[in-house]
């Protein structure tokens, strides 16, 4: 598929993985599973469809050098730091502008940098099917069959009777925002609501036309950029990108396009590809091997009368006695001890650390 390109979004801070995840060592560059970081795994599983020389990465100033180091196969100039955080719509619009200046017929896929997909071969087949649907002028999304009534994800509403595992793109009726628990249970029971995995496919021309229709100011600002590689490009990018609206691609393009039917929005209801967005330390616990008492130990640990714990420590013995369902993460300058059921709240602790002025811990 010679006209396929990939954009990997890697600008997040991963605050729910503090104290391992910091501004310069955020979640996407951590080796949480095996000997490769999450972003390295992302590039590797895309390789059967998109070779590294057609991969672009958008990140921030804090992480760019580390990502360049970790991805020597991706051309250095294609790993860009955004001048300011402006959410996914301006970021994706920027990448579309760059690709359009390189290849007017480019097909573009957008991928998170920090997810786990345990079945890469099946995933590659889905990505190829999504690109084929995008080549027909559609906006294409991948839906993940829900395994529980999750309230932390948005949902894609497919036609009734949809079956997972097909590779035919189906019309998307609506995008639904993160629901309350009773609504999420109804979605799962209905069978035609799938998790929005944050992976999108389109012709760059289709995406730029949609931006002009639904977010004309963002489109106008990006249109002032010179061709990628021009001497004036970095300076102009630093000037106009911070002026863009801070808005997600879901709100900016996907939702209005699905309501208006222009351009057509379709989706592929994925079967089991082993997808996990690894949203917290508890997700790491769930994905890792556990001992007979349900403990996951990435440390020299002594465990007695304790179960369901996740322990990550580098250079010291960790002894647990009579405790259950804890997260213990030790770094040279910080120690986290949390109830596993409250793992999602670690990001709130980071906000408090920031408000307290402890910059060295961020």
N, C-alpha and C positions, 0 to 999 in steps of 0.2 A: 504494500500500500504506500507508494512513493510520496504521496502528497499529505500524509498524516504527520501531525506535529503534536507534541504534548506540552502542556503547561502544568508544572507542579507548584502548588501554592504552599509556601514554606515560611510564612511570616509570623506565625503564632508563637506565643511565649510558653504555652503548656504549663500554666501556673498550677494546675491540679497535680503536677508531678514534682512540685517542690518537695524536698530541697535538692533533688537531682537536677531538675530542670531550672535553668537560670537564663538570663538574657543571652548569654554567649554559649550556652549548652542546653538549648531548649529541647523539648520532647523529641522533635523530628530528627535530631542528630544523636540521640541516645541509643545505646545498644541494649534495648530492653529484652530482646529475644535473639539469642545466638550471637554471632560475631560480626553482624552487620547492623548498622543503624536503621531506623525506620525509613529514612529517605533513601538510603542505599538499596533497601529492599524494594522500594517503590520503583526506582529506575530499573532494577533487575527484572521485575515481573512485567514491565512494559516493553522490554527489549524485543520479544517476539513480534511486536506490532510496530513499535516506534524505536528506532535505534537511538543511542545517546546523542548523536550529532544533530538530531531533530527534537531534542528536549530543551525546554526553557524552564528556568526556575526563578520565581519571584520570592524574595525574602526581605530581610532588613539589614541595616548596617552592622548590627551586633553579630549576626549569624553568617554573613556572606563568606567571610574568610574560611570558616570551618566547613561550610558546604562545598566551597571550591576545593578544599583539601580532601574531603570525603568523596567527591565525584570527579576524579581526574578525567574520566571518559567523556564528560559533558564539556563542550567548549566554554572556556572561562568567561568569554564575553556574553554568554547566554545565561549566566547566573547573575541576576540583577537585584540590587537593593532598592526598594521603594523609597522615595524621598520622605514620605510620611505615610502612616497607616491610614488607609481609606477604604477598608473592607474589600469585598470580592468584586463588586461591579467595576470600579475603576481599574483594579488590578487585571481583571480578565479583559477589559476593554483595551488596556495598554498592550497586553500580549497580542490581542487580535490586530491592533494597529501595526505592531512590529512584524507579525507574520504576513500581513497583507502587503507590506512593503517588500517582503522577500519573495512571496509566492502568492499571486492573486487568486489562485485556486486552492489555497491551503484548507485542509480539514483539521480542526483543532479539538483536542480532548483536554479537559480540565480535571486534575487529579489532586486529592489531598496528599500531603507528604508523610502523614503519620498514622496511616491505617494498617491493619494486618489483614491479609487475604491468604488463607491457608491452602487454597486450591488454585494455584496460578494458571494452570493449563485451561481450566474451565473459564477462568476470568479472562484470559487472553481471547478466547472464542467470543465472549460477550462483547469485549471492546471492539473486535473486528466487526461484529454485527451492528454495533452502535455507530461506528464510522460509516458503514454502508447506508444506514438510515439517514445519517447526517448529510451524506453526499446528495441526497434527494431534496435538500433544502429544508429539512426539519431541524428543530431544536430537540435534542435527544437527552434523556436522563436515564440513569440506572436506578431501579428500585430494588430494595432488599426485602425479602419476605420477613415480616416481623416474627421474632421468636418469643416475645413477651410484650405486654402493653406499655411500651416505653414512652415516658412523658418528655424526654430530653431531645427527641428527634422530631423533625418535620416529617409529614407523610405525603405520599403521592397517591391520588385517587385514580385507580384504573377502572375500566368497565367491569361490571359485575360478571362473575364467572371466570375471571382471569386465573390462569394456572402458572405457577412458577416454573422456571427452567427453559422456557421457549426463547428463541432468538429473533422473534418477529416483534417489531416495534408496534405498540398499541397506542391509541389516542389517550392522552392524559386529560381527565375531566377537570381536576382542580389540584392545587397544592394546598395542603392544610398545615397550619402552624403547629408548634409544639402544643399538644393537647393536655387538658387536665386528665387525671387518672380514669374517671368514668368514661370519658370520650375515647381515650386510648383503648380501653377494653372493648368498646363498641367497634372501633376500627379493626381490631384483631379478629373479632368474631365475624365481621362482615366478609373478610377474606379478600377484598379488593383494594385495601389500603396497604401500601408498602413504605418502608422507611426510605427517606431521601438520603442517599449516601454521599451527596455532594460531588458527583461525577457527571460532567456534561460534555456534549459533543455537538459541533456545528461547523458549517463553513464560516470562515472568518468574515466573509462579506455579509452573511445572514446575521451574525451577531452584531456587527457594526451598524447594519440597517436597523436592527431592533433597538439598539442604544439610541440612534437618532430619533426613532419614533417615540420611545418611552422615557428616555433621559437625555434630552437634546443638549443640555448644558455640559454634561460629562462628555458626550460625543464631540461637541464643538471644541472643548478644551483639548482633548486627545488629538483631534484633527489638526491642531496647530503644530504638532510634533514633526520634525523632519524625519527623513528615512532613517531606519535603524542603521547604525554604523557611521552616520554623518558626524562630523566634528562638533556640530552644534547640538546634537541630540542630548547629551547628558545635562547641559545647562538649561535647555528648554524644558526637559523633563522635571528638573528641580524647581522650575518656575511654575509650571502649570499643574503638576500632579497634586500638590497640596490644596489647590483650589477646587478639586473635584469633590462632589458630595460623598459623604461617608455612608455607603449603602451597600447591602448585599446584592448579589446577582439575582437571588430569589425574588426580592422585592422590586428590583429595578427592571428586570426583564421577564423572568419565568412566569410570575403570577399574572402580570398584565397580558402577556402573550397567550397564556392558556385561556384567559377570559375572552380575549378578542379573536383568538384563532389565527393570528398573524404574528410571526410565522407559525406554522403548525408545531405544536408541542407533543411529542410522543415519548414513550418510555418502554424500556425492556424490563419485564419482571424477572429478576434473576432468581435462579434456584440457589441451592446451598453452595456458596463459593468460600465459605469459612471467613466471612467478613466480620471485622470488629474494628470500631473506631478507637479503641484503646483510650477511653475517655477518663480513666482514673487509675489509681494504684489497685483498686479492687478488680478492674478489668485485667490487669497484668496477673494478679493472683488467680483469676478464673482461667487464664490461658496457660499458665505454667503447671508443670508437674507438681504433685503434692505427695507428702509421705502418708503413712497409714493413719495419722491423726489429722490429716487435712492441712498440714503446714507447708508453706512454700518458703524454702530457705536459700537465699543467695548470700550466705555468710557462714562463718564458723560459728555454729550455734549449739547451745546446750538446751534441750527442751525437756521439761518435766511437767506432766499433768496439764498440758496446754494444747489447744487445737484451733485450727482455722486461721492461723496467723501467717502474715507475709513479712519476712525479714530480709532486708537488703542492707548489708554493712560490709565495708571493705577490709578494715585492718584491725578489728577487735573482736573478741569473743562476745557473743550476745547470748545471755542466759534468760530463759523465760520459765517462770514457775507459776502455775495456776492461773494463766490468763488465756482468753479465747478471743478470736476474731479481731485481732489487732493488725495494724500496719506499723512497722518499725523500719524507718529509713534513716541511716546514719551517714553523714558526710563530715569532712574535717571541721566545718564551721557551724553545722546545724544538725539537729536531731528532730525527726518527726515521729510522734507516737499518736495514732489515731484509731478510732473505731472503724472497722472496715465498712460498716454500713453508712458511714458519713464521709467516705472518700471523696465524693463530689464537692465537699465543702472546703477542701484544702486550698482551692483558689481564693476563697474568702480570707483565709489566714494570710495569704500573700498580699492581699489588699491592705490588711492591717499592718503588715511589716512595712509596706511602702508608705503608709500614712505616718508611721512612727519614724520614718527617715532612715531606716537601716538599708541604705543603698547597697552596701557591700554584700548583703544577703540576697540580692535580686539578680 
